[in-house]
Amino acid sequence: MIVVIQRVSEASVVIDQQLKSEIDKGLLLLVGIEEADGAEDIEWLAKKIVNMRIFSDEGDKMNLSLQDVSGELLVVSQFTLHAATKKGNRPSYIKAARPEIAIPLYESFINELEKFGRSVKTGEFGADMKVSLVNDGPVTIIIDSKNKV
């Protein structure tokens, strides 16, 4: 799994001109799932993300986690994170998991994040979404469960 983590002061998802989800201070997670992903990837990523110290403390040092600041989560599926761009000008998404594999993994990832007691809002898998955010910092981190070392 590839996750783009963005520290936000606010973020939202609109589908068909209707507000689906919104959060205040927290993390927007753009999640790309591939065929080889499984429970181990989900557990590792969820724990890593909620404990990552990327929020500022009273000394303005990134020393606090999502847990420490009681932050919210907005999770949005994004298969384009697995785009292969080496050949030609049209990206290939062959590495991205098909919906019958990706949807249960996406839902499992959300459930795993909820185990940490965080509020988790979502987009809608496969929908045409309009994602808005105010990136706080800016802080953007890319994490890949296949590169743990």
C-alpha positions in Angstrom: 0.0 0.0 0.0 1.1 3.5 -0.7 -0.3 6.3 1.4 0.2 10.0 0.9 -0.2 11.6 4.3 -1.1 15.3 4.4 -1.3 17.2 7.7 -4.3 19.4 7.4 -6.1 22.1 9.3 -9.2 21.1 7.3 -10.2 18.8 4.5 -13.3 17.6 2.7 -14.7 15.3 0.0 -17.6 16.3 -2.3 -19.3 13.8 -4.5 -22.0 14.9 -7.0 -21.9 18.4 -5.5 -22.8 16.9 -2.1 -20.5 17.1 0.9 -19.6 13.5 1.8 -17.1 14.1 4.6 -15.1 16.8 6.3 -12.5 17.1 9.1 -10.7 19.8 10.9 -7.2 19.3 12.3 -5.8 15.9 11.4 -4.6 13.9 8.5 -5.8 13.4 4.9 -4.8 10.0 3.8 -4.7 9.2 0.0 -4.5 5.4 -0.2 -3.4 3.3 -3.1 -3.9 -0.5 -2.9 -2.1 -3.1 -5.0 -2.8 -6.8 -5.5 0.1 -7.9 -3.1 -1.3 -5.9 -0.1 -2.7 -7.7 2.9 -3.4 -7.6 6.6 0.3 -7.1 7.6 0.5 -4.0 5.4 -2.7 -2.6 6.9 -1.7 -3.2 10.5 1.8 -1.7 10.0 0.6 1.4 8.2 -2.2 2.2 10.6 0.1 2.0 13.6 2.8 4.0 11.9 0.4 6.7 10.7 -1.4 7.4 14.0 1.9 7.4 15.9 3.9 9.5 13.5 5.1 12.6 15.2 4.3 15.3 12.6 2.3 17.8 14.6 3.9 20.8 16.3 4.4 21.0 20.1 4.5 24.2 22.2 8.0 24.8 20.9 6.9 24.6 17.3 8.8 21.3 16.9 7.2 18.4 15.1 7.0 16.2 18.1 3.3 15.2 18.5 1.3 12.4 16.9 -2.3 12.4 15.7 -3.1 10.6 19.0 -1.5 13.5 21.0 -3.5 16.2 19.3 -6.8 14.3 19.1 -6.7 14.7 15.4 -9.2 13.4 12.8 -8.6 11.2 9.8 -10.0 11.5 6.3 -9.3 8.4 4.2 -9.6 8.6 0.4 -8.9 5.7 -2.0 -6.6 6.7 -4.9 -5.6 4.0 -7.3 -3.5 6.4 -9.4 -0.8 6.3 -6.7 0.2 3.0 -8.4 0.7 4.6 -11.8 3.5 3.2 -13.9 4.9 6.1 -16.0 8.2 4.8 -17.5 6.8 3.9 -20.9 4.9 6.4 -23.1 2.8 9.3 -21.9 -0.3 7.4 -20.7 0.1 6.0 -17.2 -0.6 2.3 -16.7 -2.5 1.2 -13.6 -1.8 -2.5 -13.9 -0.3 -2.6 -10.4 -3.4 -1.2 -8.7 -5.7 -3.8 -7.2 -9.0 -4.5 -8.9 -12.1 -3.4 -6.9 -13.0 -6.9 -5.7 -9.6 -7.0 -3.9 -9.1 -3.3 -3.1 -12.5 -2.6 -1.5 -12.2 -5.2 1.3 -8.6 -4.0 2.0 -9.7 -0.3 2.0 -12.4 -1.1 4.5 -10.0 -3.2 6.6 -7.6 -0.2 6.7 -10.4 2.1 7.9 -11.4 -0.4 10.6 -7.7 -0.8 11.7 -7.4 3.0 12.1 -10.6 3.1 14.1 -9.0 0.7 16.6 -6.8 3.5 17.7 -9.9 5.5 18.8 -9.6 8.1 16.1 -12.5 9.6 14.2 -12.3 8.3 10.6 -14.2 9.9 7.8 -14.0 8.6 4.2 -14.5 9.3 0.6 -16.4 6.8 -1.5 -14.4 4.0 -3.2 -14.5 4.4 -7.0 -16.4 7.7 -7.0 -15.4 10.8 -8.8 -14.5 12.9 -5.8 -13.6 16.5 -5.3 -11.0 16.6 -2.5 -10.3 19.9 -0.8 -7.7 20.6 1.8 -5.7 23.2 3.6 -2.3 21.6 4.0 -0.8 22.6 7.4 2.9 23.3 7.1 2.9 22.2 4.4 3.5 18.6 5.6 3.2 15.8 3.1 4.7 12.4 3.6 4.6 9.4 1.3 4.8 6.0 2.9 4.9 2.6 1.2 4.3 -0.6 3.2 6.7 -2.4 0.8 9.6 -0.2 1.9 9.5 -0.7 5.7 13.3 -0.8 6.1 
